[in-house]
Amino acid sequence: MKKSITITYVFLILLTVISGIISGAINKNISFIILLLSALKFIGVSFYFMDLKKAHTFWQSIIIGYAIALVIIVLMI
Amino acid sequence: MKQTTINYSNIYYPPGGILMWIIISLELITFGMAIIAMVYCGKQEPDLFHQSRMLLNPVYGILNTILLLTSGFCMAISVHYLKINIPQKSKILLLVTMLFGILFLLIKTFEYNEKINLGLDINHNLFFTFYWLLTLFHVIHVIVGLVILGSVYFGLRKEKTNIEDVEASASFWHMCDLIWLFIFPIIYLFF
């Protein structure tokens, strides 16, 4: 368990640094990529730090659904 | 310390407890709606939001994200040590968790001070109204989280706290991470 938390942490830091680096790039898809990376971090924290991977599918669906819905709504506006 | 075995796969017992998850869900919905409102307003005035966003230093945002993630990592490991019955390491990591939370607040204070000195207060424009409201509400949650973690730490020292209390507190702390993970890109990188 400790190993999976540590691996998740390394990935989260990497994704944060990547978000910062690519935010300066001029590309029409950059907003989507930044939001996608945030959604991945969101799911990483909830599933591994909050141990949601052991929880009932209902709670897992709520978190994944929330992240997907927020990204889609923000991109649709 | 009282030890109990919890079946997390039961819908009524998510890690941290169902009441904490109801709170987390409500908080996520509230902040989510505020983020959507900010993006909607940003689309009405894209130039204003872009120019205002350029007045922010994303390094503060990235640094704060790293601090909160590190804090969340220490909290997760602290809960892990408590579950395998190594309370000493758990208590030390709980203190490290709080330290990173305090560092987050210090950087935020420094950033706020800089913005106020530049005249970028809550009335400056719509972008900064959202900036102050979203980040300040988040800071309030971090402060409440620190108070809860402090109470859990003293409870652990006196062996009055059980694993369920620690998990519920950890869930609240991780919720601060979750909220920040969407506030950070929208405010510092999106526009």
Interface residues (C-beta under 8 A of the other chain):
Chain A: M1 K2 I5 T6 T8 Y9 L12 I13 T16 V17 S19 G20 S23 S31 I34 L35 L37 S38 K41 F42 V45 S46 Y48 F49 M50 D51 L52 K54 A55 H56 F58 W59 I62 Y66 L70 I73 V74 I77
Chain B: Y8 S9 N10 I11 P14 P15 G16 W21 S25 L28 G32 I35 I36 V39 Y40 K43 P58 V59 G61 I62 T65 I66 L69 T70 G72 F73 M75 A76 I77 V79 H80 E167 A170 S171 H174 D177 L178 L181 F182 F184 P185 I186 Y188 L189 F190
